Amino acid sequence: MAIVVSILLVAGAHSILFRTPAVGQPVAFNHRKHTEQLKIACQLCHQYDATGAHAGLPSAQTCVMCHQVPQGTSPEAARLTVLLGRGDPLRFNKLFHLPPYVYFTHRRHVGIAKVPCETCHGAIAHSERPPERPLVTIRMRVCLGCHQDKGQSVDCVACHR
């Protein structure tokens, strides 16, 4: 019994000590509204999703295409219109991170292999508020499993630098 309690305490301490810090965003972006209701493709805001190493995050210029004038009735949409009208920069913060020794490119996975966004990012497109932490924890075993299922290289140097 003491061993079980010790293991649970260590596991609990590990999850507290090594938990990903919360990530804030400049506006409470409603992915669901944009992706499900308005049918806007991910690529409009994440313009490098199929061509770059990183998918990219939207800039104020992207948001202003629709939000120069108030859209809808939500207070957050009205706040966004005011921010954009003042010329305030919108700096969205990256939510998903990989260790620096891992080489990953969206071009190879999304552009070439056509891996759907939700495979690695979970149900982010259905969120009504920006999550503070990733919805999915990207682990090596998940990547390896996908590579094995798709018949892709599992050679360490293919992904580790």
C-alpha positions as CSV (number, residue, x, y, z in Angstrom):
1,M,0.0,0.0,0.0
2,A,2.8,2.4,0.9
3,I,4.4,1.8,-2.5
4,V,1.1,2.6,-4.3
5,V,0.7,5.8,-2.3
6,S,4.3,6.8,-3.1
7,I,3.9,6.2,-6.8
8,L,0.7,8.3,-6.8
9,L,2.4,11.1,-4.9
10,V,5.3,11.1,-7.3
11,A,3.0,11.0,-10.4
12,G,0.9,13.9,-8.9
13,A,4.0,16.0,-8.2
14,H,5.3,15.3,-11.7
15,S,2.1,16.6,-13.3
16,I,2.1,19.7,-11.1
17,L,5.8,20.5,-11.6
18,F,6.0,19.8,-15.3
19,R,2.6,21.0,-16.4
20,T,2.5,23.2,-19.4
21,P,2.1,26.8,-18.4
22,A,-1.2,28.5,-19.3
23,V,-1.1,30.4,-22.6
24,G,-3.2,33.6,-22.9
25,Q,-4.5,35.0,-26.1
26,P,-5.3,38.7,-27.0
27,V,-9.0,37.9,-27.7
28,A,-11.3,35.1,-26.8
29,F,-11.4,33.6,-30.3
30,N,-14.4,31.3,-30.9
31,H,-13.1,28.6,-33.3
32,R,-16.5,26.9,-33.4
33,K,-18.2,30.0,-34.7
34,H,-15.7,30.4,-37.4
35,T,-15.2,26.8,-38.5
36,E,-18.6,25.3,-38.0
37,Q,-21.1,28.1,-38.3
38,L,-19.2,30.3,-40.8
39,K,-17.5,27.4,-42.6
40,I,-14.1,29.2,-42.7
41,A,-11.3,26.9,-43.6
42,C,-8.3,26.7,-41.1
43,Q,-6.0,27.9,-43.9
44,L,-7.5,31.4,-43.9
45,C,-6.0,32.1,-40.4
46,H,-3.2,29.5,-40.4
47,Q,-1.9,30.3,-43.9
48,Y,1.2,28.1,-43.8
49,D,-0.6,25.0,-42.5
50,A,0.3,23.0,-45.7
51,T,3.4,24.8,-46.8
52,G,5.5,25.8,-43.8
53,A,7.2,24.3,-40.8
54,H,4.7,26.0,-38.6
55,A,1.1,26.6,-39.6
56,G,1.2,30.3,-38.6
57,L,-1.0,32.4,-36.4
58,P,-3.4,35.1,-37.7
59,S,-2.4,38.7,-37.7
60,A,-4.5,41.8,-37.3
61,Q,-4.7,42.1,-41.1
62,T,-6.3,38.6,-41.3
63,C,-9.0,39.6,-38.6
64,V,-9.6,43.0,-40.1
65,M,-10.8,41.4,-43.4
66,C,-14.1,40.7,-41.6
67,H,-14.0,42.6,-38.4
68,Q,-13.5,46.2,-39.6
69,V,-17.1,46.6,-38.7
70,P,-18.9,44.8,-35.8
71,Q,-19.9,41.2,-36.5
72,G,-22.6,39.5,-34.5
73,T,-23.7,40.6,-31.0
74,S,-21.0,39.2,-28.7
75,P,-19.1,41.6,-26.5
76,E,-15.8,40.0,-27.6
77,A,-16.5,40.6,-31.3
78,A,-17.2,44.2,-30.5
79,R,-14.0,44.5,-28.5
80,L,-12.1,43.0,-31.4
81,T,-13.5,45.6,-33.8
82,V,-12.4,48.4,-31.4
83,L,-8.9,46.9,-31.0
84,L,-8.5,46.6,-34.8
85,G,-10.0,50.1,-35.3
86,R,-7.3,51.6,-33.0
87,G,-4.6,49.7,-35.0
88,D,-3.6,47.5,-32.0
89,P,-1.5,44.6,-33.1
90,L,-3.0,41.2,-32.3
91,R,-0.3,38.8,-31.2
92,F,-1.7,35.3,-30.8
93,N,0.5,33.0,-28.7
94,K,1.6,29.5,-29.9
95,L,-0.3,26.8,-27.9
96,F,1.4,23.7,-29.2
97,H,5.1,23.2,-28.7
98,L,7.5,20.4,-29.4
99,P,11.0,20.0,-27.8
100,P,13.7,21.9,-29.8
101,Y,15.4,18.6,-30.8
102,V,12.3,17.4,-32.6
103,Y,12.1,18.3,-36.3
104,F,8.5,18.6,-37.5
105,T,7.0,20.4,-40.5
106,H,3.4,21.0,-41.3
107,R,4.3,20.9,-45.0
108,R,5.3,17.3,-44.8
109,H,2.4,16.2,-42.5
110,V,-0.5,18.4,-43.7
111,G,0.5,19.4,-47.2
112,I,1.9,16.1,-48.4
113,A,0.5,13.4,-46.1
114,K,-2.9,15.1,-45.7
115,V,-2.9,14.5,-41.9
116,P,-6.1,16.2,-40.6
117,C,-5.5,19.1,-38.1
118,E,-7.4,17.3,-35.3
119,T,-5.0,14.3,-35.4
120,C,-2.4,16.4,-33.5
121,H,-4.5,19.4,-32.3
122,G,-7.6,17.6,-31.0
123,A,-11.0,19.3,-31.1
124,I,-9.5,22.8,-31.2
125,A,-11.8,23.7,-34.1
126,H,-14.8,23.0,-31.9
127,S,-13.7,25.2,-29.0
128,E,-15.7,28.3,-28.1
129,R,-12.8,29.9,-26.1
130,P,-9.1,29.6,-26.5
131,P,-7.8,26.7,-24.4
132,E,-5.1,27.7,-22.0
133,R,-3.2,24.5,-22.6
134,P,-3.1,22.1,-25.6
135,L,-6.0,19.8,-26.0
136,V,-3.7,17.0,-26.9
137,T,-0.3,16.2,-25.4
138,I,1.9,15.3,-28.3
139,R,4.1,12.4,-27.3
140,M,6.7,10.4,-29.2
141,R,4.7,7.2,-28.8
142,V,1.8,8.9,-30.7
143,C,4.0,10.0,-33.5
144,L,5.7,6.6,-33.7
145,G,2.3,4.9,-33.8
146,C,1.1,7.1,-36.6
147,H,4.4,6.6,-38.6
148,Q,4.1,2.8,-38.2
149,D,0.4,2.8,-39.2
150,K,1.2,4.9,-42.3
151,G,4.3,2.9,-43.2
152,Q,6.6,5.9,-42.7
153,S,10.2,6.0,-41.3
154,V,10.6,5.3,-37.6
155,D,14.4,6.0,-37.9
156,C,15.3,8.3,-35.0
157,V,17.2,10.8,-37.2
158,A,14.1,11.4,-39.3
159,C,12.6,13.4,-36.5
160,H,15.3,14.0,-34.0
161,R,18.1,16.5,-34.6
